[in-house]
């Protein structure tokens, strides 16, 4: 899976929702509805799951979150 297929959305309530977009024949995300993959209360947990879904190891994440 590619990261371009996924979105991480933070709602004002503090909840983080991981969404997956459909892709067209060229491999770019479409503007249609998104599939909800998971919901989290921790941004670190949400980002970790996103990296695992995309096939990256935890050590390869570009930034570590503080706090």
N, CA, C and O of each residue as an XYZ file, in Angstrom:
268
protein
N       0.837     -1.184      0.000
C       0.000      0.000      0.000
C       0.880      1.246      0.000
O       1.996      1.236      0.520
N       0.372      2.289     -0.577
C       1.095      3.554     -0.603
C       0.473      4.529      0.375
O      -0.721      4.456      0.665
N       1.284      5.441      0.881
C       0.758      6.449      1.795
C      -0.277      7.341      1.125
O      -1.155      7.876      1.803
N      -0.194      7.511     -0.187
C      -1.153      8.372     -0.874
C      -2.570      7.808     -0.819
O      -3.529      8.530     -1.092
N      -2.718      6.539     -0.473
C      -4.044      5.927     -0.350
C      -4.688      6.236      0.997
O      -5.879      5.980      1.174
N      -3.942      6.771      1.940
C      -4.422      6.954      3.306
C      -4.446      8.421      3.718
O      -3.677      9.243      3.217
N      -5.351      8.724      4.644
C      -5.429     10.045      5.258
C      -5.551      9.860      6.755
O      -6.233      8.947      7.220
N      -4.898     10.717      7.505
C      -5.049     10.737      8.950
C      -5.719     12.063      9.294
O      -5.152     13.130      9.062
N      -6.932     11.989      9.849
C      -7.734     13.179     10.132
C      -7.866     13.341     11.637
O      -8.184     12.388     12.349
N      -7.618     14.560     12.118
C      -7.796     14.860     13.544
C      -9.061     15.680     13.691
O      -9.197     16.741     13.081
N      -9.978     15.193     14.492
C     -11.228     15.897     14.748
C     -11.082     16.789     15.975
O     -10.234     16.522     16.826
N     -11.902     17.859     16.087
C     -11.810     18.766     17.240
C     -11.958     18.054     18.589
O     -11.475     18.555     19.604
N     -12.607     16.912     18.609
C     -12.769     16.150     19.852
C     -11.452     15.524     20.315
O     -11.361     15.024     21.436
N     -10.430     15.553     19.449
C      -9.141     14.952     19.777
C      -8.981     13.557     19.211
O      -7.933     12.934     19.381
N     -10.001     13.060     18.545
C      -9.952     11.725     17.955
C      -9.216     11.778     16.619
O      -9.379     12.723     15.848
N      -8.403     10.753     16.353
C      -7.689     10.615     15.091
C      -8.318      9.459     14.321
O      -8.485      8.368     14.865
N      -8.665      9.694     13.066
C      -9.309      8.675     12.247
C      -8.450      8.416     11.022
O      -8.051      9.348     10.323
N      -8.170      7.159     10.768
C      -7.386      6.735      9.620
C      -8.354      6.327      8.517
O      -9.183      5.437      8.705
N      -8.241      6.989      7.359
C      -9.126      6.754      6.227
C      -8.342      6.240      5.036
O      -7.161      6.553      4.884
N      -8.995      5.446      4.184
C      -8.373      4.967      2.950
C      -9.202      5.454      1.771
O     -10.425      5.315      1.758
N      -8.524      6.028      0.781
C      -9.179      6.518     -0.422
C      -9.078      5.485     -1.536
O      -8.099      4.743     -1.616
N     -10.078      5.441     -2.384
C     -10.004      4.601     -3.576
C      -9.036      5.257     -4.550
O      -8.837      6.471     -4.515
N      -8.436      4.448     -5.420
C      -7.523      4.993     -6.422
C      -8.044      4.677     -7.812
O      -8.711      3.667     -8.036
N      -7.718      5.573     -8.746
C      -8.135      5.350    -10.133
C      -7.079      4.529    -10.874
O      -6.106      4.078    -10.271
N      -7.269      4.337    -12.168
C      -6.363      3.508    -12.966
C      -4.937      4.057    -12.996
O      -3.985      3.297    -13.173
N      -4.784      5.377    -12.823
C      -3.450      5.982    -12.816
C      -2.783      5.905    -11.440
O      -1.626      6.296    -11.285
N      -3.517      5.400    -10.443
C      -2.945      5.256     -9.115
C      -3.099      6.461     -8.216
O      -2.521      6.493     -7.130
N      -3.866      7.454     -8.638
C      -4.089      8.622     -7.795
C      -5.412      8.481     -7.053
O      -6.356      7.891     -7.579
N      -5.491      9.019     -5.831
C      -6.731      8.900     -5.051
C      -7.903      9.594     -5.753
O      -7.740     10.653     -6.358
N      -9.074      8.984     -5.662
C     -10.279      9.580     -6.235
C     -10.929     10.503     -5.211
O     -10.573     10.487     -4.032
N     -11.876     11.299     -5.667
C     -12.540     12.241     -4.775
C     -13.788     11.647     -4.130
O     -14.555     12.371     -3.495
N     -14.000     10.363     -4.278
C     -15.182      9.708     -3.723
C     -15.088      9.490     -2.228
O     -14.188     10.014     -1.573
N     -16.013      8.719     -1.689
C     -16.023      8.461     -0.242
C     -14.782      7.694      0.217
O     -14.150      6.978     -0.560
N     -14.458      7.862      1.475
C     -13.303      7.206      2.090
C     -13.777      6.055      2.973
O     -14.876      6.101      3.525
N     -12.952      5.035      3.103
C     -13.217      3.930      4.027
C     -12.544      4.240      5.352
O     -11.372      4.615      5.381
N     -13.274      4.086      6.447
C     -12.687      4.264      7.770
C     -11.942      2.983      8.123
O     -12.527      1.901      8.154
N     -10.652      3.116      8.388
C      -9.809      1.977      8.736
C      -9.782      1.785     10.248
O      -9.936      0.665     10.737
N      -9.586      2.872     10.988
C      -9.510      2.785     12.445
C      -9.644      4.172     13.053
O      -9.469      5.180     12.367
N      -9.953      4.218     14.335
C     -10.014      5.466     15.091
C      -9.102      5.323     16.317
O      -9.010      4.253     16.918
N      -8.437      6.417     16.670
C      -7.459      6.401     17.754
C      -7.636      7.624     18.639
O      -8.187      8.637     18.208
N      -7.170      7.527     19.870
C      -7.127      8.677     20.768
C      -5.716      9.243     20.851
O      -5.518     10.333     21.387
N      -4.738      8.516     20.329
C      -3.337      8.926     20.371
C      -2.810      9.120     18.946
O      -2.941      8.233     18.104
N      -2.209     10.295     18.683
C      -1.635     10.551     17.368
C      -0.470      9.619     17.089
O      -0.298      9.164     15.958
N       0.331      9.330     18.103
C       1.482      8.438     17.924
C       1.021      7.046     17.487
O       1.615      6.448     16.590
N      -0.029      6.536     18.114
C      -0.555      5.228     17.758
C      -1.121      5.231     16.335
O      -0.935      4.276     15.581
N      -1.813      6.315     15.979
C      -2.379      6.435     14.632
C      -1.276      6.469     13.575
O      -1.373      5.793     12.550
N      -0.227      7.257     13.827
C       0.880      7.336     12.867
C       1.631      6.018     12.759
O       2.053      5.630     11.670
N       1.798      5.332     13.873
C       2.466      4.039     13.861
C       1.678      3.034     13.013
O       2.259      2.291     12.222
N       0.379      3.019     13.180
C      -0.472      2.128     12.386
C      -0.412      2.494     10.915
O      -0.356      1.609     10.061
N      -0.424      3.771     10.606
C      -0.323      4.227      9.222
C       0.980      3.759      8.583
O       0.983      3.310      7.436
N       2.072      3.862      9.309
C       3.369      3.424      8.781
C       3.384      1.911      8.551
O       3.915      1.441      7.544
N       2.803      1.152      9.479
C       2.750     -0.306      9.313
C       1.899     -0.688      8.106
O       2.264     -1.592      7.355
N       0.769     -0.009      7.912
C      -0.084     -0.294      6.755
C       0.626      0.007      5.440
O       0.429     -0.688      4.444
N       1.448      1.044      5.447
C       2.165      1.442      4.250
C       3.418      0.613      4.014
O       4.074      0.763      2.983
N       3.759     -0.269      4.966
C       4.903     -1.154      4.789
C       6.218     -0.613      5.284
O       7.274     -1.138      4.929
N       6.182      0.429      6.102
C       7.409      0.995      6.666
C       7.617      0.443      8.065
O       6.659      0.138      8.776
N       8.880      0.320      8.450
C       9.161     -0.091      9.822
C       9.036      1.126     10.733
O       9.137      2.263     10.271
N       8.820      0.894     12.007
C       8.665      1.988     12.978
C       9.926      2.845     13.041
O       9.833      4.054     13.253
N      11.092      2.250     12.862
C      12.351      2.994     12.936
C      12.516      3.936     11.747
O      13.316      4.869     11.813
N      11.776      3.710     10.664
C      11.936      4.524      9.464
C      11.012      5.729      9.430
O      10.977      6.435      8.422
N      10.253      5.995     10.507
C       9.359      7.126     10.501
C      10.173      8.408     10.453
O      11.189      8.516     11.140
N       9.743      9.392      9.645
C      10.532     10.611      9.457
C      10.649     11.477     10.702
O      11.680     12.119     10.903
N       9.625     11.512     11.538
C       9.699     12.321     12.742
C       9.116     11.563     13.911
O       8.168     10.793     13.760
N       9.673     11.781     15.042
C       9.122     11.218     16.278
C       8.299     12.316     16.943
O       8.700     13.480     16.946
N       7.164     11.953     17.499
C       6.286     12.924     18.124
C       6.693     13.142     19.576
O       7.037     12.192     20.279
N       6.655     14.363     20.009
C       6.955     14.682     21.404
C       5.652     14.724     22.196
O       4.596     15.079     21.673
N       5.753     14.356     23.457
C       4.595     14.483     24.337
C       3.800     13.313     24.361
O       2.787     13.269     25.059
